[in-house]
Amino acid sequence: KIKTPSGQTGFIWGGLLSLWGAQQDGEVKFVAGVVQSDGAQPEQDGVPTLSVEVRAVRNGAVISKVSTKIQNQGTVRNRSIEFGARGLKGFRDLLCFDIGVDACGYPNDEWYILWDGIKLVPLPIITSIADGGVFYHSEDYLFPEGSPWDENGRSGHYGDPSLIFLSISHGETEELDENKGWNENSWVRVRPMVWDGKQFVKPKNMGEPKD
């Protein structure tokens, strides 16, 4: 809510107050807004629905925008813009949100957005969650090159510069009968993302391997 110098009151989209700060590529500025949804069923099991929108603005005009909704009760954090889009062919920049709680048992979401110089191209949200010694589920994107800013030290696949891979690692531990200890059921899937002409789509067969 804002109040103008003339005394008028009203509301302004939060992204114009710049959640992202001065994120910019040449004349294009990237601004982001995050609000709690007030639509139908805004919460699920007490977890709020966050509505996230990112806009590319040039000379005061919105030239591209993307939005998504995320079920998460954590903090929304943005990373620094990555010029070069980790070497992905056809794209200039990579933007990313982290949404989550720094504690075991809570999901952490990541929303990546690509910029090709004309439009914003969002990637599907990926989620990771773990509870020490019990289970873990980790989803990650592998770009042609690694990120110099990523504290997790993720590397690139250093292959075809037009490809992004989706990697899923999953593991569960279960206590065996008759005091025989613990058994871990773990698996890893890595598949290339599918470009449908407009956006990248998650590949099929990303569940537990059958063999």
C-alpha positions as CSV (number, residue, x, y, z in Angstrom):
1,K,0.0,0.0,0.0
2,I,1.3,3.4,-0.9
3,K,0.5,7.1,-0.5
4,T,1.3,9.7,-3.1
5,P,2.6,13.2,-2.4
6,S,-0.8,14.6,-3.2
7,G,-2.4,12.4,-0.5
8,Q,-3.9,9.6,-2.7
9,T,-3.6,6.1,-1.4
10,G,-3.6,2.8,-3.3
11,F,-1.6,-0.3,-4.1
12,I,1.4,-0.9,-6.3
13,W,2.7,-4.2,-7.6
14,G,5.4,-5.4,-5.3
15,G,7.9,-6.1,-8.1
16,L,8.1,-2.3,-8.8
17,L,9.5,-2.0,-5.4
18,S,12.1,-4.5,-6.6
19,L,12.4,-7.7,-4.8
20,W,15.4,-8.4,-7.1
21,G,17.1,-5.1,-6.7
22,A,18.9,-3.7,-9.8
23,Q,19.0,-6.8,-11.9
24,Q,19.7,-5.6,-15.4
25,D,21.0,-6.7,-18.8
26,G,21.7,-3.6,-20.9
27,E,18.5,-1.6,-21.2
28,V,16.4,-4.4,-19.9
29,K,15.5,-4.6,-16.2
30,F,14.2,-7.7,-14.4
31,V,11.7,-7.1,-11.6
32,A,9.9,-9.7,-9.5
33,G,6.9,-9.7,-7.2
34,V,5.8,-12.3,-4.7
35,V,2.4,-12.3,-3.0
36,Q,0.3,-14.9,-1.1
37,S,-2.6,-16.1,-3.2
38,D,-6.0,-14.9,-2.3
39,G,-7.8,-17.1,-4.8
40,A,-9.7,-20.4,-4.3
41,Q,-8.0,-22.7,-1.8
42,P,-5.1,-20.4,-1.0
43,E,-3.6,-22.9,1.4
44,Q,-3.1,-26.6,1.4
45,D,-2.6,-28.4,4.7
46,G,-1.7,-25.0,6.2
47,V,0.9,-24.2,3.5
48,P,0.3,-20.9,1.7
49,T,0.2,-20.6,-2.1
50,L,2.7,-18.1,-3.3
51,S,2.1,-16.3,-6.6
52,V,5.4,-15.3,-8.2
53,E,5.8,-13.1,-11.3
54,V,8.8,-11.9,-13.1
55,R,8.8,-9.1,-15.7
56,A,11.3,-7.8,-18.2
57,V,11.1,-4.1,-18.6
58,R,12.6,-1.8,-21.2
59,N,12.2,2.0,-21.1
60,G,9.3,1.7,-18.6
61,A,7.4,-0.9,-20.8
62,V,6.9,-4.5,-19.9
63,I,8.2,-6.6,-22.9
64,S,7.8,-10.0,-21.4
65,K,6.5,-11.6,-18.2
66,V,6.1,-15.1,-16.7
67,S,4.3,-16.3,-13.5
68,T,3.8,-19.4,-11.4
69,K,2.2,-20.6,-8.2
70,I,4.2,-22.4,-5.5
71,Q,3.0,-24.3,-2.4
72,N,5.7,-23.4,0.1
73,Q,5.8,-21.9,3.6
74,G,9.5,-20.9,3.3
75,T,11.4,-17.7,2.5
76,V,11.7,-16.5,-1.1
77,R,15.3,-15.7,-2.0
78,N,16.7,-14.6,-5.4
79,R,20.2,-15.4,-6.7
80,S,22.3,-13.0,-8.7
81,I,21.6,-12.9,-12.4
82,E,23.9,-15.3,-14.3
83,F,25.0,-13.7,-17.6
84,G,25.6,-16.2,-20.3
85,A,22.9,-18.6,-19.0
86,R,25.6,-21.2,-18.1
87,G,26.5,-21.7,-21.7
88,L,23.0,-22.7,-22.9
89,K,22.8,-21.9,-26.7
90,G,20.3,-19.3,-27.7
91,F,20.0,-17.7,-24.3
92,R,21.6,-14.6,-22.7
93,D,20.8,-14.8,-19.0
94,L,19.6,-17.1,-16.2
95,L,17.5,-15.9,-13.3
96,C,16.5,-18.1,-10.3
97,F,14.3,-18.1,-7.2
98,D,15.0,-20.3,-4.1
99,I,11.9,-20.9,-1.9
100,G,12.2,-22.9,1.2
101,V,13.0,-23.5,4.9
102,D,16.6,-24.3,6.0
103,A,15.5,-27.3,8.1
104,C,15.1,-31.1,7.6
105,G,11.8,-32.3,6.3
106,Y,10.8,-29.1,4.5
107,P,10.7,-28.9,0.7
108,N,13.0,-26.4,-1.1
109,D,11.8,-25.2,-4.5
110,E,13.9,-23.7,-7.3
111,W,12.4,-21.7,-10.2
112,Y,14.7,-21.0,-13.1
113,I,13.9,-18.5,-15.8
114,L,15.9,-18.0,-19.1
115,W,16.2,-14.8,-21.0
116,D,16.9,-14.9,-24.8
117,G,17.0,-11.2,-25.3
118,I,13.3,-11.0,-26.4
119,K,11.3,-13.1,-24.0
120,L,11.4,-14.8,-20.6
121,V,11.3,-18.7,-20.8
122,P,10.5,-20.4,-17.4
123,L,11.7,-23.9,-16.6
124,P,9.4,-26.2,-14.5
125,I,9.9,-25.8,-10.8
126,I,12.2,-28.4,-9.2
127,T,12.0,-29.6,-5.6
128,S,14.4,-31.1,-3.1
129,I,13.6,-32.4,0.4
130,A,15.5,-34.5,2.9
131,D,15.2,-35.8,6.5
132,G,18.6,-36.8,7.7
133,G,19.1,-40.6,7.9
134,V,15.5,-41.3,6.7
135,F,15.0,-40.1,3.1
136,Y,16.1,-37.6,0.5
137,H,14.7,-36.5,-2.9
138,S,16.8,-34.1,-4.9
139,E,16.0,-32.6,-8.3
140,D,18.6,-30.5,-10.2
141,Y,19.2,-29.0,-13.7
142,L,22.5,-29.7,-15.4
143,F,23.4,-26.9,-17.9
144,P,26.2,-27.0,-20.4
145,E,28.4,-25.1,-17.9
146,G,28.5,-24.9,-14.1
147,S,27.5,-21.9,-12.1
148,P,30.2,-19.7,-10.5
149,W,27.7,-18.5,-7.9
150,D,26.3,-21.8,-6.8
151,E,27.4,-22.6,-3.3
152,N,26.4,-26.3,-3.9
153,G,29.2,-26.5,-6.4
154,R,27.0,-27.9,-9.2
155,S,28.9,-28.6,-12.4
156,G,27.8,-28.6,-16.0
157,H,27.4,-31.5,-18.3
158,Y,29.9,-29.9,-20.8
159,G,28.2,-31.6,-23.7
160,D,25.7,-30.3,-26.3
161,P,25.3,-26.6,-25.6
162,S,21.6,-26.7,-26.6
163,L,20.7,-29.3,-23.9
164,I,19.6,-29.1,-20.3
165,F,19.4,-32.3,-18.3
166,L,17.1,-33.0,-15.4
167,S,18.7,-35.1,-12.7
168,I,16.7,-36.8,-9.9
169,S,18.3,-38.5,-6.9
170,H,16.1,-40.4,-4.5
171,G,16.8,-42.5,-1.4
172,E,14.9,-44.1,1.5
173,T,16.1,-46.1,4.5
174,E,14.0,-48.7,6.2
175,E,14.6,-50.7,9.3
176,L,14.9,-54.4,8.7
177,D,13.2,-57.1,10.8
178,E,14.9,-59.0,13.6
179,N,17.5,-56.4,14.3
180,K,19.2,-56.9,11.0
181,G,20.0,-53.2,10.6
182,W,18.9,-50.8,7.8
183,N,18.4,-51.1,4.1
184,E,18.7,-48.2,1.6
185,N,16.7,-48.0,-1.6
186,S,18.3,-45.4,-3.7
187,W,18.2,-44.5,-7.4
188,V,19.3,-41.8,-9.9
189,R,17.6,-40.7,-13.1
190,V,19.1,-38.3,-15.7
191,R,17.2,-37.3,-18.8
192,P,17.5,-34.4,-21.3
193,M,14.8,-31.8,-21.1
194,V,12.5,-31.7,-24.1
195,W,12.2,-28.4,-26.1
196,D,8.6,-28.2,-27.6
197,G,9.3,-25.1,-29.7
198,K,8.3,-22.7,-26.9
199,Q,9.6,-24.1,-23.7
200,F,11.5,-26.8,-22.0
201,V,9.3,-29.7,-20.7
202,K,10.2,-32.3,-18.1
203,P,11.1,-35.7,-19.7
204,K,9.0,-38.8,-19.0
205,N,10.2,-41.9,-17.1
206,M,11.7,-39.9,-14.3
207,G,10.4,-42.2,-11.6
208,E,12.1,-45.2,-9.8
209,P,13.9,-47.4,-12.3
210,K,12.1,-50.8,-12.8
211,D,15.3,-52.7,-13.6
